[in-house]
Amino acid sequence: MFESIQPAPADPILGLTEAFKADPNPQKINLGVGVYQDSTGKTPALSCVRKAGELLARSDAGSSYLPIPGLAEYTSAVQQLAFGSAHEVVTSGRAFSAQTPGGTGALRVVGDFLAANMPGTTLWVTDPTWANHANIFSAAGVSLAKFPYFDKANNSLALADMLDALQKIPAGDAVLLHGCCHNPTGVDPTQEQWEKIADVLYAQQLLPVLDFAYQGFGDGIDEDAVGLRTVARQGEEFILCSSFSKNFGLYNQRVGAATFVATDAERANVVGSQVKRAIRANYSNPPAHGARLVAAVLGDDDLRSEWHTELTAMRNRINGMRSLLVDKLAEKSVPGDYSFIKAQRGMFSFSGLTKEQVLALRERHAIYIVDSGRINVAGITESNVDRLTEAIADVVGG
């Protein structure tokens, strides 16, 4: 019965990692997959997470199923971290949060919720956006469309075109935005620009959905929440998808959350009942360990302080590699102005490299970059930056 099934195309990002692993070149460089790496090219386990794990090992948390929406102390911590403990969204009780298997799981829960409860809703995504967004929402049966976001000529936010497009979206549709550290461009709105975006969203009666996977990787925990907190206006409805893969280094624990903010607490409970229904039909209830680790760190003053220190070190390393990359490109006399890379935020950079140049890097130098030219800046180190920039000089100049 399976004989007629054809091979699926490789994932554009994870498939690239498979090709990288198969490459025998000892000097190969992987700048594709979105995983943080330290100065030695390793993905570190955070010290605060290890200590939290030791605390959990000495406790008797039990092994029974978690409730459908997950660990209560975790979902509470998620809300307080995203909004701030004194924010009206938190104190009013009008937010319902569910623990999910990673940020990807949160997005799929949102997709299932929209398909079941708001049929006919189109989800509008930035052009460009994370490659997996289309897969997730299409699989859930949600129609997608794009709106302008990135000004390629100036390597900046295409704000005027973006606002003009949002004003033309039909009322009742949903708009997916990146809370910070836009993937793949690294270009984020300023607070003033977020205000203008929120004005249009609510004037047009659109439902904001914020993908918030990199809090703390841009400028800081609270600084990176400016967009979210600007959208979180009193009485307005929106959805938040959180992930702790990057900022806690918990990639393989799959720790995320979906938060649905309603007009009031009563409506949040109604919405929450439909969210739980969607989860029950999918993975039933979430895994426990990763959420317990996050809750333990955020619930302990010393561990939380240590997490802030470790997160700051990761952020500073990424920003340092941005500056080093730009300096080395200039040093190697690579044609063009790459100074915009310093202004981008998060792990990713839209490098400006063409698909042909990306393929040449792969074939001639064993340097693996996504076809769009998106670079994972965290994959750059002091030991590989010279080889990388020499290779870029080769493909750009030749």
C-alpha positions as CSV (number, residue, x, y, z in Angstrom):
1,M,0.0,0.0,0.0
2,F,3.0,2.3,0.4
3,E,4.4,1.7,-3.1
4,S,2.8,4.8,-4.6
5,I,4.2,7.2,-1.9
6,Q,7.0,9.5,-3.2
7,P,9.9,10.8,-1.2
8,A,9.3,14.1,0.6
9,P,11.7,17.0,-0.1
10,A,14.3,17.5,2.6
11,D,13.5,20.3,5.1
12,P,15.4,23.4,3.9
13,I,17.1,23.9,7.3
14,L,17.3,20.5,8.9
15,G,18.1,18.9,5.6
16,L,21.1,21.3,5.3
17,T,22.4,19.9,8.6
18,E,22.2,16.4,7.3
19,A,24.2,17.5,4.3
20,F,26.7,19.2,6.6
21,K,27.2,16.1,8.7
22,A,27.8,14.0,5.6
23,D,30.5,16.4,4.2
24,P,34.0,14.9,4.9
25,N,35.7,18.3,4.7
26,P,37.4,18.8,8.2
27,Q,37.1,22.6,7.8
28,K,33.4,22.6,7.1
29,I,31.2,25.3,8.8
30,N,27.5,25.1,9.5
31,L,25.7,28.4,9.7
32,G,22.3,27.0,8.9
33,V,20.4,25.5,11.8
34,G,19.2,27.9,14.5
35,V,21.1,26.6,17.5
36,Y,23.3,28.7,19.8
37,Q,27.0,27.8,19.8
38,D,29.8,29.0,22.1
39,S,33.2,30.2,21.1
40,T,34.3,26.5,20.7
41,G,31.4,25.7,18.4
42,K,29.6,23.7,21.1
43,T,26.0,24.1,22.3
44,P,26.5,24.6,26.1
45,A,24.3,23.3,28.9
46,L,23.6,26.3,31.1
47,S,25.0,26.1,34.7
48,C,21.7,27.3,36.2
49,V,19.8,24.6,34.3
50,R,22.2,21.9,35.6
51,K,21.7,23.2,39.2
52,A,17.9,23.1,38.7
53,G,18.2,19.6,37.5
54,E,20.1,18.6,40.6
55,L,17.4,20.1,42.7
56,L,14.7,18.2,40.8
57,A,16.6,15.0,41.2
58,R,16.5,15.3,44.9
59,S,12.7,16.0,44.9
60,D,9.8,13.6,44.4
61,A,7.9,15.3,41.7
62,G,6.2,12.1,40.6
63,S,5.8,10.6,37.2
64,S,2.0,10.9,36.5
65,Y,0.6,12.8,33.6
66,L,0.6,16.6,33.8
67,P,-2.8,18.3,33.3
68,I,-3.6,19.2,29.6
69,P,-2.4,22.8,29.9
70,G,0.8,21.6,31.7
71,L,2.6,22.6,34.9
72,A,0.8,25.5,36.6
73,E,4.0,27.1,38.1
74,Y,5.6,27.0,34.7
75,T,2.7,28.7,32.8
76,S,2.5,31.3,35.5
77,A,6.3,32.0,35.1
78,V,5.9,32.2,31.4
79,Q,3.3,35.0,31.7
80,Q,5.3,36.9,34.2
81,L,8.5,36.7,32.2
82,A,6.8,37.8,29.0
83,F,4.7,40.6,30.3
84,G,6.2,41.5,33.7
85,S,4.6,40.4,37.0
86,A,2.6,43.6,37.4
87,H,1.3,43.9,33.9
88,E,-2.5,44.2,33.5
89,V,-2.6,41.0,31.3
90,V,-1.2,39.0,34.3
91,T,-3.1,40.7,37.2
92,S,-6.5,40.7,35.4
93,G,-6.4,36.9,34.8
94,R,-7.5,37.4,31.2
95,A,-4.7,35.3,29.8
96,F,-4.8,31.5,29.4
97,S,-1.5,29.7,29.0
98,A,-0.8,26.1,28.0
99,Q,2.5,24.4,28.1
100,T,3.5,23.0,24.7
101,P,6.2,20.9,23.1
102,G,8.4,23.8,22.1
103,G,7.5,26.9,20.3
104,T,6.7,24.8,17.2
105,G,4.1,22.9,19.3
106,A,2.6,26.3,20.5
107,L,2.3,27.4,16.9
108,R,0.5,24.2,15.9
109,V,-1.9,24.5,18.9
110,V,-2.7,28.0,17.6
111,G,-3.2,26.6,14.1
112,D,-5.6,23.9,15.4
113,F,-7.4,26.5,17.5
114,L,-7.9,28.9,14.5
115,A,-9.0,26.1,12.2
116,A,-11.6,24.8,14.7
117,N,-12.9,28.0,16.2
118,M,-12.3,30.7,13.5
119,P,-12.8,28.8,10.2
120,G,-12.1,30.8,7.1
121,T,-9.5,32.9,8.9
122,T,-6.4,33.7,6.9
123,L,-3.1,34.0,8.7
124,W,-0.9,36.7,7.3
125,V,2.9,36.2,7.8
126,T,5.8,38.5,7.2
127,D,7.7,38.3,3.9
128,P,10.0,36.6,4.6
129,T,9.3,34.5,7.7
130,W,10.6,31.4,9.3
131,A,10.4,28.6,6.7
132,N,8.4,26.2,9.0
133,H,5.6,28.7,9.7
134,A,3.9,27.7,6.4
135,N,4.3,24.0,7.1
136,I,2.8,24.3,10.6
137,F,-0.3,26.3,9.7
138,S,-1.0,24.7,6.4
139,A,-1.0,21.3,8.1
140,A,-3.5,22.6,10.6
141,G,-5.8,23.7,7.7
142,V,-5.2,27.4,8.0
143,S,-4.8,29.5,4.8
144,L,-1.8,31.7,4.6
145,A,-0.9,35.0,2.9
146,K,2.1,37.4,3.0
147,F,2.6,41.0,3.7
148,P,5.7,43.2,3.1
149,Y,8.2,43.3,6.0
150,F,11.8,43.5,4.8
151,D,13.2,46.3,2.6
152,K,15.9,44.3,0.8
153,A,17.5,47.4,-0.9
154,N,18.1,49.1,2.4
155,N,18.3,46.1,4.7
156,S,15.7,47.6,6.9
157,L,12.1,47.4,8.0
158,A,9.7,48.2,5.1
159,L,7.4,50.0,7.5
160,A,5.3,52.1,5.1
161,D,4.6,49.1,2.8
162,M,3.9,47.0,5.8
163,L,1.3,49.4,7.3
164,D,-0.3,49.9,3.9
165,A,-0.7,46.2,3.5
166,L,-2.1,45.6,7.0
167,Q,-4.7,48.3,6.4
168,K,-6.1,46.2,3.5
169,I,-6.4,42.9,5.4
170,P,-10.0,41.9,6.0
171,A,-11.3,42.2,9.6
172,G,-11.2,38.9,11.5
173,D,-8.0,37.7,9.9
174,A,-4.9,36.9,12.0
175,V,-1.4,38.5,11.6
176,L,1.7,36.6,12.7
177,L,4.5,38.8,13.9
178,H,7.9,38.0,15.5
179,G,8.1,39.4,19.0
180,C,11.9,40.1,18.7
181,C,14.9,38.9,16.7
182,H,13.0,38.4,13.5
183,N,13.8,35.1,11.8
184,P,15.4,35.3,9.2
185,T,16.2,39.0,8.8
186,G,17.3,40.1,12.3
187,V,15.4,43.3,11.7
188,D,12.9,44.4,14.4
189,P,10.6,47.4,14.7
190,T,11.4,50.1,17.2
191,Q,9.0,50.8,20.0
192,E,7.5,53.8,18.0
193,Q,7.1,51.5,15.0
194,W,5.4,48.8,17.2
195,E,2.9,51.5,18.3
196,K,2.0,52.2,14.7
197,I,1.7,48.5,13.9
198,A,-0.6,47.9,16.9
199,D,-2.7,50.9,16.0
200,V,-3.4,49.4,12.6
201,L,-3.9,45.9,13.8
202,Y,-6.7,46.9,16.3
203,A,-8.2,49.5,14.0
204,Q,-8.6,46.8,11.4
205,Q,-9.9,44.3,13.9
206,L,-7.1,41.8,13.2
207,L,-5.9,39.2,15.7
208,P,-2.2,39.5,16.4
209,V,-0.2,36.3,16.9
210,L,3.3,36.8,18.2
211,D,6.0,34.2,17.8
212,F,8.3,34.9,20.8
213,A,11.2,32.5,20.5
214,Y,14.3,34.6,21.3
215,Q,13.5,36.7,24.4
216,G,16.8,37.9,25.8
217,F,18.9,37.3,22.7
218,G,18.4,40.8,21.2
219,D,19.0,43.5,23.8
220,G,17.7,42.0,27.1
221,I,14.8,40.3,28.8
222,D,12.6,43.4,29.2
223,E,14.0,45.2,26.1
224,D,13.1,42.3,23.8
225,A,9.5,42.3,25.2
226,V,8.8,45.9,24.1
227,G,6.9,44.8,21.0
228,L,4.8,42.3,22.9
229,R,4.0,44.7,25.7
230,T,3.1,47.4,23.1
231,V,0.7,45.0,21.4
232,A,-0.7,44.0,24.9
233,R,-3.2,46.9,25.2
234,Q,-5.9,46.8,27.8
235,G,-9.0,44.9,26.6
236,E,-7.4,43.8,23.3
237,E,-7.2,40.1,22.2
238,F,-4.0,38.5,20.9
239,I,-2.0,35.2,21.1
240,L,1.6,34.6,22.2
241,C,3.8,31.6,21.3
242,S,6.8,31.3,23.6
243,S,9.9,29.1,23.4
244,F,12.8,28.3,25.8
245,S,14.9,26.4,23.4
246,K,17.3,29.2,22.8
247,N,17.4,31.3,25.9
248,F,17.6,28.3,28.2
249,G,19.5,26.0,25.9
250,L,16.7,23.4,26.2
251,Y,16.6,22.4,22.5
252,N,15.9,18.8,23.1
253,Q,13.5,19.2,26.0
254,R,10.9,21.0,23.8
255,V,9.7,23.6,26.2
256,G,7.2,26.2,24.9
257,A,3.9,27.7,25.7
258,A,0.8,29.2,23.9
259,T,-0.9,32.1,25.7
260,F,-4.3,33.3,24.6
261,V,-5.2,36.8,25.9
262,A,-8.9,37.5,25.9
263,T,-11.0,40.6,26.8
264,D,-11.6,39.4,30.3
265,A,-11.0,36.4,32.6
266,E,-14.4,34.8,31.9
267,R,-13.7,34.9,28.1
268,A,-10.2,33.5,28.7
269,N,-11.7,30.5,30.5
270,V,-14.0,29.8,27.5
271,V,-11.1,30.2,25.1
272,G,-8.9,28.0,27.3
273,S,-11.5,25.2,27.1
274,Q,-11.1,25.1,23.3
275,V,-7.3,25.2,23.6
276,K,-7.4,22.2,25.9
277,R,-9.7,20.4,23.4
278,A,-7.2,21.0,20.7
279,I,-4.3,19.7,22.8
280,R,-6.2,16.6,23.9
281,A,-6.7,15.7,20.3
282,N,-3.0,16.2,19.5
283,Y,-0.5,15.2,22.1
284,S,-2.9,15.0,25.1
285,N,-0.6,16.6,27.7
286,P,3.0,17.9,27.6
287,P,6.2,16.4,28.9
288,A,7.2,17.5,32.4
289,H,11.0,17.7,32.8
290,G,11.9,20.7,30.7
291,A,9.0,22.8,32.2
292,R,10.1,21.9,35.7
293,L,13.6,23.1,34.9
294,V,12.4,26.4,33.6
295,A,10.0,26.9,36.6
296,A,12.8,26.0,39.0
297,V,15.2,28.6,37.6
298,L,12.6,31.4,37.3
299,G,11.3,30.6,40.8
300,D,14.6,30.8,42.6
301,D,16.3,34.2,43.0
302,D,19.9,32.9,42.8
303,L,19.2,30.6,39.8
304,R,17.3,33.4,38.0
305,S,20.2,35.8,38.6
306,E,22.7,33.2,37.2
307,W,20.4,32.7,34.2
308,H,20.4,36.4,33.5
309,T,24.3,36.4,33.6
310,E,24.6,33.4,31.3
311,L,22.0,34.8,28.9
312,T,23.8,38.1,28.8
313,A,27.0,36.3,27.9
314,M,25.3,34.5,25.0
315,R,23.8,37.7,23.7
316,N,27.1,39.5,24.0
317,R,28.9,36.8,22.1
318,I,26.4,36.9,19.3
319,N,26.6,40.7,19.0
320,G,30.4,40.5,19.2
321,M,30.4,38.0,16.3
322,R,28.3,40.4,14.3
323,S,30.8,43.2,14.7
324,L,33.7,40.8,14.0
325,L,32.1,39.5,10.8
326,V,31.6,43.1,9.5
327,D,35.1,44.0,10.4
328,K,36.6,40.9,8.7
329,L,34.5,41.4,5.6
330,A,35.9,44.9,5.3
331,E,39.4,43.7,6.0
332,K,39.1,41.1,3.2
333,S,37.9,43.9,0.8
334,V,34.6,42.1,0.1
335,P,32.6,44.2,-2.3
336,G,29.6,46.0,-0.7
337,D,28.6,47.6,2.6
338,Y,27.8,45.0,5.3
339,S,27.6,47.4,8.3
340,F,23.8,46.7,8.5
341,I,24.7,43.3,10.1
342,K,25.7,45.1,13.3
343,A,22.2,46.6,13.6
344,Q,20.4,43.3,13.3
345,R,19.3,41.4,16.4
346,G,19.2,37.8,17.5
347,M,21.0,34.8,16.1
348,F,20.2,35.4,12.5
349,S,21.4,37.7,9.8
350,F,20.0,38.3,6.3
351,S,23.5,38.5,4.8
352,G,22.6,39.8,1.4
353,L,24.2,36.7,-0.3
354,T,22.4,35.4,-3.3
355,K,21.3,31.8,-3.7
356,E,24.0,31.3,-6.3
357,Q,26.6,32.6,-3.9
358,V,25.3,30.4,-1.1
359,L,25.5,27.3,-3.4
360,A,29.1,28.3,-4.3
361,L,30.0,28.6,-0.6
362,R,28.7,25.1,-0.1
363,E,30.3,23.5,-3.1
364,R,33.6,25.3,-3.1
365,H,34.2,25.9,0.6
366,A,32.0,23.4,2.6
367,I,30.2,26.4,4.2
368,Y,26.5,25.7,4.8
369,I,24.0,28.6,4.7
370,V,20.3,28.5,4.0
371,D,19.5,29.3,0.4
372,S,17.9,32.6,1.4
373,G,21.3,33.9,2.6
374,R,20.3,33.7,6.3
375,I,23.3,33.1,8.5
376,N,23.3,31.8,12.1
377,V,25.7,34.3,13.6
378,A,26.2,32.1,16.6
379,G,27.9,29.6,14.4
380,I,30.7,32.1,13.8
381,T,33.8,31.8,16.0
382,E,37.1,33.6,16.3
383,S,38.7,30.4,14.8
384,N,36.5,30.1,11.7
385,V,35.7,33.8,10.8
386,D,38.8,34.3,8.7
387,R,38.1,31.2,6.6
388,L,34.4,32.3,6.3
389,T,35.1,35.8,5.2
390,E,37.8,34.6,2.7
391,A,35.3,32.2,1.2
392,I,32.6,35.0,1.0
393,A,35.2,37.2,-0.7
394,D,35.8,34.4,-3.2
395,V,32.2,33.9,-4.2
396,V,31.1,37.6,-4.1
397,G,34.2,38.7,-6.1
398,G,34.1,35.8,-8.5
